[in-house]
Amino acid sequence: MRLPYSRLLPKKFAHCVAQSATATAFAWVGSGIFFIMRRTSHWLIIVLLAAAGCGQKPAPVVDLASERQRMVKGQLMSRGVHDERVLAAISTVPREEFVPQASRAASYTDQPLPIGYSQTISQPYIVAFMTEQLHPSSSDRVLEIGTGSGYQAAVLAELVAEVYSIEIIEPLAKSAEATLQRLGYKNVHVKVGDGYKGWPEHAPFDAITVTCAPDHVPQPLIDQLKEGGRMIIPVGGFGDQELYLLQKKNGELQRRAVLPVRFVPMAGEAMKK
């Protein structure tokens, strides 16, 4: 026994197919026109009519470039981020390239987004705030601890001479490196390793940014910070963290808390201390 077309279609179309097919048949009879059609053509016409009858609409296209500019004004400038170079960098870097495909439409929302392996990409405001606190200059060499998806590294790459970024989770490091290379960032160097230990082969650094939270400032990072250099780092346990701005002057570290935050904990050696 042949099945009616509505039984062969997905259930959500079945009712509409039946209605559309019936309405179409009456229209043909009423006008005195009879068609002998191949099954394939009949099938396609009924599917199109069913879709139209059910009010199916294509998914809206999100203008991410416009969303990026609205984010800069509505989330960054309105909260006190005013460094023109930092704003220009964030206006340029396509954050949607650094989030999973399923989250692209949310790229410029005011929130962190998951990137896999229990890690997140920070909300745009935190990236902008931390970057601005470093006072980056075009000649700086910056160390980043916690590459994640590579977004922060890309923002820094727009502002400084060289970025050295360390990620302890190898799949994230490889993915970030591939994304950065695809987007043309040739001044970012990514390696898999324990960020607690820094990158002594390329020290000292003009600035260090840390995107995961230890319960204390790692001594290797202090040692690798250049005289006069600045470090921005979250410190504390989950739910009780402060973002600290540190500056090395005359061999001593001056520090001040600048913002309460919530970052993923620093893994590796930091867990043993």
C-alpha contacts under 8 A as a table, 3 or more apart, distances in Angstrom:
res1	aa1	res2	aa2	distance
3	L	7	R	6.24
3	L	8	L	7.06
4	P	7	R	5.56
4	P	8	L	7.00
5	Y	8	L	5.18
5	Y	9	L	6.45
5	Y	17	V	7.54
5	Y	18	A	7.89
5	Y	43	W	7.53
6	S	9	L	5.26
6	S	10	P	7.86
6	S	11	K	7.83
6	S	13	F	7.25
6	S	14	A	4.45
6	S	15	H	7.12
6	S	17	V	5.63
6	S	18	A	5.94
7	R	10	P	7.62
7	R	11	K	7.52
7	R	14	A	6.49
9	L	13	F	6.40
9	L	14	A	6.14
10	P	13	F	5.62
10	P	14	A	6.46
11	K	14	A	4.99
11	K	15	H	7.72
12	K	15	H	7.23
13	F	16	C	5.36
13	F	17	V	5.87
13	F	50	A	6.52
13	F	51	A	7.35
13	F	54	C	7.46
14	A	17	V	5.15
14	A	18	A	6.26
15	H	18	A	5.30
15	H	19	Q	6.33
16	C	19	Q	5.07
16	C	20	S	5.90
16	C	50	A	5.17
16	C	51	A	7.74
16	C	53	G	6.30
16	C	54	C	6.09
17	V	20	S	5.09
17	V	21	A	5.83
17	V	46	I	6.48
17	V	47	V	6.90
17	V	49	L	7.33
17	V	50	A	4.69
18	A	21	A	5.22
18	A	22	T	6.11
19	Q	22	T	5.28
19	Q	23	A	6.11
20	S	23	A	5.13
20	S	24	T	6.00
20	S	46	I	7.00
20	S	49	L	6.08
20	S	50	A	5.85
20	S	53	G	6.89
21	A	24	T	5.11
21	A	25	A	6.13
21	A	46	I	6.20
21	A	49	L	7.93
22	T	25	A	5.10
22	T	26	F	6.34
23	A	26	F	5.30
23	A	27	A	6.23
24	T	27	A	5.03
24	T	28	W	6.26
25	A	28	W	5.16
25	A	29	V	6.29
26	F	29	V	5.11
26	F	30	G	5.88
27	A	30	G	5.18
27	A	31	S	6.30
28	W	31	S	5.48
28	W	32	G	6.36
28	W	33	I	5.41
28	W	34	F	6.40
29	V	32	G	5.08
29	V	33	I	6.15
29	V	34	F	6.94
30	G	33	I	7.72
37	M	41	S	6.49
37	M	42	H	6.30
38	R	41	S	5.50
38	R	42	H	6.31
39	R	42	H	5.03
39	R	43	W	5.99
40	T	43	W	5.08
40	T	44	L	6.29
41	S	44	L	5.19
41	S	45	I	6.21
42	H	45	I	5.32
42	H	46	I	6.18
43	W	46	I	5.29
43	W	47	V	6.17
44	L	47	V	5.17
44	L	48	L	6.20
45	I	48	L	5.17
45	I	49	L	6.12
46	I	49	L	5.03
46	I	50	A	5.95
47	V	50	A	5.02
47	V	51	A	6.14
48	L	51	A	5.18
48	L	52	A	6.20
49	L	52	A	5.07
49	L	53	G	5.89
50	A	53	G	4.96
50	A	54	C	6.04
51	A	54	C	5.23
51	A	55	G	6.39
51	A	56	Q	5.49
52	A	55	G	5.23
52	A	56	Q	6.11
53	G	56	Q	7.75
62	V	105	A	6.65
63	D	66	S	5.54
63	D	67	E	6.29
64	L	67	E	4.76
64	L	68	R	6.04
64	L	96	E	7.73
64	L	105	A	7.60
64	L	107	S	7.96
64	L	108	Y	7.87
65	A	68	R	5.12
65	A	69	Q	6.61
65	A	94	P	7.80
66	S	69	Q	5.23
66	S	70	R	6.28
67	E	70	R	5.09
67	E	71	M	6.07
67	E	108	Y	6.30
68	R	71	M	5.04
68	R	72	V	6.37
68	R	91	S	6.33
68	R	94	P	7.87
68	R	108	Y	6.06
69	Q	72	V	5.16
69	Q	73	K	6.53
69	Q	91	S	6.14
70	R	73	K	5.27
70	R	74	G	5.75
70	R	75	Q	7.94
71	M	74	G	5.12
71	M	75	Q	5.24
71	M	76	L	6.94
71	M	108	Y	6.08
71	M	109	T	7.51
72	V	75	Q	5.75
72	V	76	L	5.08
72	V	77	M	6.30
72	V	87	L	6.86
72	V	90	I	7.41
72	V	91	S	6.72
73	K	76	L	5.86
73	K	77	M	5.09
73	K	78	S	6.34
74	G	77	M	6.52
74	G	78	S	5.66
75	Q	78	S	5.86
75	Q	79	R	6.39
75	Q	110	D	7.06
75	Q	124	P	7.75
75	Q	125	Y	6.31
76	L	79	R	5.30
76	L	80	G	6.54
76	L	81	V	5.29
76	L	82	H	7.89
76	L	124	P	7.76
76	L	125	Y	5.61
76	L	128	A	7.16
77	M	80	G	5.28
77	M	81	V	4.93
77	M	82	H	5.90
78	S	81	V	7.42
81	V	87	L	7.65
81	V	128	A	7.05
81	V	129	F	6.48
81	V	132	E	7.30
82	H	86	V	7.84
82	H	87	L	7.05
83	D	86	V	5.38
83	D	87	L	6.24
83	D	132	E	6.59
84	E	87	L	5.12
84	E	88	A	6.02
85	R	88	A	5.05
85	R	89	A	6.16
85	R	159	L	7.12
86	V	89	A	5.09
86	V	90	I	6.31
86	V	128	A	6.78
86	V	131	T	7.09
86	V	132	E	6.38
86	V	155	V	7.95
86	V	159	L	7.39
87	L	90	I	5.27
87	L	91	S	6.02
87	L	128	A	7.58
88	A	91	S	4.96
88	A	92	T	6.23
89	A	92	T	5.11
89	A	93	V	6.28
89	A	155	V	5.72
89	A	156	L	7.89
89	A	158	E	5.71
89	A	159	L	7.00
90	I	93	V	5.37
90	I	128	A	7.38
90	I	155	V	6.15
91	S	94	P	7.94
93	V	151	Y	7.91
93	V	154	A	6.82
93	V	155	V	6.39
94	P	97	E	5.78
94	P	98	F	7.69
95	R	98	F	5.43
95	R	99	V	7.01
95	R	107	S	6.09
95	R	108	Y	7.40
95	R	151	Y	6.54
96	E	99	V	5.54
96	E	104	R	5.17
96	E	105	A	7.78
96	E	107	S	5.19
96	E	108	Y	7.92
97	E	100	P	7.96
97	E	104	R	7.80
97	E	179	T	7.47
98	F	149	S	5.48
98	F	150	G	6.60
98	F	151	Y	5.88
98	F	176	A	7.73
98	F	179	T	7.43
99	V	103	S	6.20
99	V	104	R	6.24
99	V	107	S	7.02
99	V	113	L	7.39
99	V	114	P	7.78
99	V	115	I	6.18
99	V	121	I	7.53
99	V	149	S	7.12
100	P	103	S	5.42
100	P	104	R	6.52
100	P	115	I	6.26
101	Q	104	R	5.33
102	A	105	A	7.61
103	S	106	A	5.35
103	S	107	S	6.48
103	S	113	L	7.53
104	R	107	S	5.09
105	A	108	Y	7.80
106	A	109	T	5.36
108	Y	124	P	7.23
109	T	123	Q	7.66
110	D	123	Q	5.75
110	D	124	P	6.69
110	D	125	Y	7.41
111	Q	122	S	7.14
111	Q	123	Q	4.54
111	Q	124	P	7.46
112	P	120	T	6.12
112	P	121	I	5.41
112	P	122	S	4.52
112	P	123	Q	4.28
112	P	124	P	7.88
113	L	120	T	5.30
113	L	121	I	5.35
113	L	122	S	6.92
113	L	123	Q	7.38
114	P	118	S	7.18
114	P	119	Q	5.98
114	P	120	T	4.30
114	P	121	I	6.40
115	I	118	S	7.49
115	I	119	Q	5.77
115	I	120	T	5.19
115	I	121	I	6.50
115	I	148	G	7.73
115	I	149	S	6.92
116	G	119	Q	5.65
116	G	120	T	7.26
119	Q	148	G	7.18
119	Q	264	V	6.91
120	T	148	G	7.23
120	T	264	V	7.91
121	I	148	G	6.75
121	I	149	S	6.81
121	I	151	Y	7.56
122	S	126	I	6.32
122	S	127	V	6.44
123	Q	126	I	5.64
123	Q	127	V	6.68
124	P	127	V	5.21
124	P	128	A	6.19
125	Y	128	A	5.11
125	Y	129	F	5.94
126	I	129	F	5.04
126	I	130	M	6.01
127	V	130	M	5.42
127	V	131	T	6.10
127	V	152	Q	6.41
128	A	131	T	5.16
128	A	132	E	6.06
129	F	132	E	5.22
129	F	133	Q	6.26
130	M	133	Q	5.20
130	M	134	L	6.73
130	M	209	T	7.55
130	M	232	I	6.52
131	T	134	L	5.47
131	T	135	H	7.18
131	T	136	P	7.32
131	T	156	L	7.30
131	T	209	T	8.00
132	E	135	H	5.48
132	E	136	P	7.24
133	Q	232	I	7.29
133	Q	245	L	7.40
134	L	207	A	6.50
134	L	208	I	8.00
134	L	209	T	7.99
134	L	230	R	5.91
134	L	231	M	6.87
134	L	232	I	7.00
136	P	140	D	6.59
136	P	159	L	6.49
136	P	160	V	6.39
136	P	207	A	7.71
137	S	140	D	5.50
137	S	159	L	6.49
137	S	160	V	5.69
138	S	159	L	5.63
138	S	160	V	4.23
138	S	161	A	5.56
139	S	160	V	5.76
139	S	161	A	5.03
140	D	160	V	5.14
140	D	161	A	5.45
140	D	162	E	6.79
140	D	205	F	7.71
140	D	206	D	5.63
140	D	207	A	7.37
141	R	160	V	6.59
141	R	161	A	5.86
141	R	162	E	4.80
141	R	163	V	5.97
141	R	164	Y	7.70
141	R	205	F	5.52
141	R	206	D	5.54
141	R	207	A	6.86
142	V	160	V	7.46
142	V	162	E	6.30
142	V	163	V	4.92
142	V	164	Y	6.18
142	V	205	F	5.63
142	V	206	D	5.94
142	V	207	A	4.89
142	V	208	I	5.62
142	V	209	T	7.64
143	L	163	V	5.96
143	L	164	Y	4.80
143	L	165	S	5.87
143	L	198	G	7.83
143	L	199	W	7.77
143	L	205	F	6.42
143	L	207	A	6.43
143	L	208	I	4.69
143	L	209	T	6.38
144	E	147	T	6.77
144	E	153	A	7.24
144	E	163	V	7.12
144	E	164	Y	6.04
144	E	165	S	4.53
144	E	166	I	6.36
144	E	208	I	5.81
144	E	209	T	4.92
144	E	210	V	5.83
144	E	211	T	7.64
145	I	165	S	5.95
145	I	166	I	5.20
145	I	167	E	6.73
145	I	195	G	5.20
145	I	196	Y	7.86
145	I	198	G	7.48
145	I	208	I	7.73
145	I	209	T	6.33
145	I	210	V	4.66
145	I	211	T	6.08
145	I	212	C	7.37
146	G	165	S	6.92
146	G	166	I	5.65
146	G	167	E	4.85
146	G	168	I	7.29
146	G	195	G	6.89
146	G	210	V	6.48
146	G	211	T	5.37
146	G	212	C	6.34
147	T	150	G	5.24
147	T	151	Y	7.90
147	T	152	Q	7.43
147	T	153	A	6.89
147	T	165	S	5.67
147	T	166	I	5.76
147	T	167	E	5.01
147	T	172	L	7.77
147	T	173	A	6.64
147	T	176	A	7.24
147	T	190	V	7.61
147	T	211	T	7.87
148	G	151	Y	7.66
148	G	167	E	6.67
148	G	172	L	5.98
148	G	173	A	6.92
148	G	176	A	6.96
149	S	172	L	6.26
149	S	173	A	7.47
149	S	175	S	7.02
149	S	176	A	4.83
150	G	153	A	5.22
150	G	154	A	6.23
150	G	176	A	4.83
150	G	177	E	7.23
150	G	179	T	7.55
150	G	180	L	6.85
151	Y	154	A	5.11
151	Y	155	V	6.39
152	Q	155	V	5.13
152	Q	156	L	6.24
153	A	156	L	5.10
153	A	157	A	5.99
153	A	163	V	6.72
153	A	165	S	7.09
153	A	188	V	6.93
154	A	157	A	4.93
154	A	158	E	6.56
154	A	180	L	6.99
154	A	185	Y	7.06
154	A	188	V	7.66
155	V	158	E	5.44
155	V	159	L	7.02
156	L	159	L	5.17
156	L	160	V	6.09
156	L	163	V	6.97
157	A	160	V	5.58
157	A	161	A	7.05
157	A	162	E	6.74
157	A	163	V	6.26
157	A	185	Y	6.97
157	A	187	N	6.38
157	A	188	V	6.51
160	V	163	V	7.31
161	A	187	N	6.78
162	E	187	N	5.04
162	E	188	V	6.11
162	E	189	H	7.83
163	V	187	N	6.22
163	V	188	V	4.72
163	V	189	H	6.14
164	Y	188	V	6.03
164	Y	189	H	4.87
164	Y	190	V	6.15
164	Y	199	W	7.91
165	S	188	V	7.24
165	S	189	H	6.03
165	S	190	V	4.82
165	S	191	K	6.51
166	I	173	A	7.71
166	I	190	V	5.83
166	I	191	K	5.15
166	I	192	V	5.84
166	I	193	G	5.92
166	I	194	D	7.10
166	I	195	G	5.73
166	I	198	G	7.76
166	I	199	W	7.98
167	E	170	E	6.93
167	E	172	L	7.24
167	E	173	A	5.48
167	E	190	V	7.50
167	E	191	K	6.45
167	E	192	V	5.09
167	E	193	G	5.81
167	E	194	D	6.99
167	E	195	G	6.80
168	I	173	A	7.50
168	I	192	V	5.40
168	I	193	G	4.79
168	I	194	D	5.32
168	I	195	G	6.94
168	I	267	A	7.56
168	I	268	G	7.63
169	I	172	L	5.59
169	I	173	A	6.32
169	I	192	V	6.94
169	I	193	G	7.96
170	E	173	A	5.00
170	E	174	K	6.15
170	E	192	V	5.74
171	P	174	K	5.20
171	P	175	S	6.07
172	L	175	S	5.10
172	L	176	A	5.96
173	A	176	A	5.20
173	A	177	E	6.05
173	A	190	V	6.81
173	A	191	K	6.81
173	A	192	V	6.15
174	K	177	E	5.15
174	K	178	A	6.20
175	S	178	A	5.17
175	S	179	T	6.24
176	A	179	T	5.10
176	A	180	L	6.10
177	E	180	L	5.18
177	E	181	Q	6.12
177	E	189	H	7.92
177	E	190	V	6.17
178	A	181	Q	5.17
178	A	182	R	6.05
179	T	182	R	5.05
179	T	183	L	6.23
180	L	183	L	5.19
180	L	184	G	6.32
180	L	185	Y	5.35
180	L	186	K	7.88
180	L	188	V	7.59
181	Q	184	G	5.05
181	Q	185	Y	5.54
181	Q	186	K	6.67
182	R	185	Y	7.70
185	Y	188	V	6.13
186	K	189	H	7.94
194	D	197	K	5.97
194	D	198	G	7.27
194	D	267	A	7.64
194	D	268	G	5.89
194	D	269	E	7.07
195	G	198	G	5.05
195	G	199	W	7.77
195	G	268	G	7.92
196	Y	218	P	6.01
196	Y	220	P	7.01
196	Y	221	L	7.19
196	Y	266	M	7.86
196	Y	268	G	7.28
196	Y	269	E	6.17
196	Y	270	A	6.22
197	K	200	P	7.87
197	K	218	P	7.66
197	K	220	P	5.52
197	K	221	L	6.91
197	K	269	E	7.89
198	G	220	P	6.25
198	G	221	L	5.74
198	G	224	Q	7.40
199	W	202	H	5.98
199	W	203	A	6.56
199	W	224	Q	7.92
200	P	203	A	4.93
200	P	204	P	7.48
200	P	224	Q	6.61
202	H	205	F	7.58
203	A	224	Q	5.28
203	A	225	L	7.32
203	A	226	K	7.90
204	P	223	D	7.95
204	P	224	Q	4.75
204	P	225	L	5.37
204	P	226	K	5.02
205	F	208	I	6.82
205	F	224	Q	6.23
205	F	225	L	5.12
205	F	226	K	5.32
205	F	229	G	7.19
206	D	225	L	6.46
206	D	226	K	5.46
206	D	228	G	7.67
206	D	229	G	4.82
206	D	230	R	6.82
207	A	225	L	6.68
207	A	226	K	7.61
207	A	229	G	5.39
207	A	230	R	4.90
207	A	231	M	5.59
208	I	221	L	7.84
208	I	225	L	7.10
208	I	230	R	6.53
208	I	231	M	4.61
208	I	232	I	6.48
209	T	231	M	5.74
209	T	232	I	5.01
209	T	233	I	6.16
210	V	213	A	7.55
210	V	231	M	7.86
210	V	232	I	6.29
210	V	233	I	4.87
210	V	234	P	7.03
211	T	233	I	6.91
211	T	234	P	7.20
211	T	263	F	7.04
212	C	233	I	7.74
212	C	234	P	6.71
212	C	263	F	5.54
212	C	264	V	5.31
212	C	265	P	5.31
212	C	266	M	4.87
213	A	233	I	7.17
213	A	234	P	4.98
213	A	235	V	5.14
213	A	236	G	6.39
213	A	237	G	7.46
213	A	241	Q	7.70
213	A	263	F	5.87
213	A	264	V	6.16
213	A	265	P	4.53
213	A	266	M	4.93
214	P	217	V	6.78
214	P	218	P	7.76
214	P	234	P	7.26
214	P	235	V	5.45
214	P	236	G	6.21
214	P	237	G	7.53
214	P	265	P	6.00
214	P	266	M	5.01
214	P	267	A	7.99
214	P	270	A	5.93
214	P	271	M	7.79
215	D	235	V	5.25
215	D	236	G	4.41
215	D	237	G	6.13
215	D	270	A	7.66
216	H	235	V	5.90
216	H	236	G	6.99
217	V	221	L	7.58
217	V	222	I	7.60
217	V	233	I	7.75
217	V	235	V	7.05
218	P	221	L	5.54
218	P	222	I	6.71
218	P	270	A	7.72
219	Q	222	I	5.01
219	Q	223	D	6.19
220	P	223	D	5.05
220	P	224	Q	6.22
221	L	224	Q	5.05
221	L	225	L	6.30
222	I	225	L	5.35
222	I	253	L	7.94
223	D	226	K	7.98
225	L	229	G	5.84
225	L	230	R	7.36
225	L	231	M	7.65
225	L	248	K	7.28
226	K	229	G	4.94
226	K	248	K	7.23
227	E	248	K	5.44
227	E	249	K	6.06
227	E	250	N	6.97
227	E	251	G	6.67
228	G	247	Q	6.30
228	G	248	K	5.10
228	G	249	K	5.46
228	G	250	N	7.97
229	G	247	Q	5.66
229	G	248	K	5.70
230	R	245	L	7.05
230	R	246	L	5.57
230	R	247	Q	4.46
230	R	248	K	6.72
231	M	244	Y	7.98
231	M	245	L	5.79
231	M	246	L	4.97
231	M	247	Q	6.33
232	I	243	L	6.93
232	I	244	Y	5.71
232	I	245	L	4.67
232	I	246	L	6.32
233	I	243	L	5.57
233	I	244	Y	5.36
233	I	245	L	6.71
234	P	241	Q	6.25
234	P	242	E	5.48
234	P	243	L	4.13
234	P	244	Y	6.00
234	P	261	V	7.15
234	P	263	F	7.16
235	V	241	Q	5.38
235	V	242	E	5.58
235	V	243	L	6.34
235	V	244	Y	7.14
236	G	240	D	5.78
236	G	241	Q	4.38
236	G	242	E	6.66
237	G	240	D	5.35
237	G	241	Q	5.95
237	G	265	P	7.39
238	F	241	Q	6.46
238	F	262	R	6.46
238	F	263	F	7.09
238	F	264	V	7.21
238	F	265	P	6.96
239	G	262	R	6.16
240	D	260	P	7.86
240	D	261	V	7.86
240	D	262	R	7.50
241	Q	260	P	5.94
241	Q	261	V	5.56
241	Q	262	R	6.06
241	Q	263	F	7.79
242	E	257	A	6.15
242	E	258	V	7.24
242	E	259	L	5.77
242	E	260	P	4.44
242	E	261	V	5.65
243	L	257	A	5.77
243	L	258	V	5.70
243	L	259	L	5.10
243	L	260	P	5.96
243	L	261	V	6.23
244	Y	255	R	6.50
244	Y	256	R	5.55
244	Y	257	A	4.41
244	Y	258	V	5.76
244	Y	259	L	7.40
245	L	255	R	5.65
245	L	256	R	5.57
245	L	257	A	6.39
245	L	258	V	6.68
246	L	253	L	6.33
246	L	254	Q	5.48
246	L	255	R	4.34
246	L	256	R	6.69
247	Q	253	L	5.61
247	Q	254	Q	5.23
247	Q	255	R	6.52
248	K	251	G	5.96
248	K	252	E	5.43
248	K	253	L	4.53
248	K	254	Q	6.24
249	K	252	E	5.29
249	K	253	L	6.31
249	K	254	Q	7.16
266	M	270	A	6.10
266	M	271	M	7.22
267	A	270	A	5.88
267	A	271	M	5.86
268	G	271	M	5.78
268	G	272	K	7.50
269	E	272	K	5.39
269	E	273	K	6.87
270	A	273	K	5.52
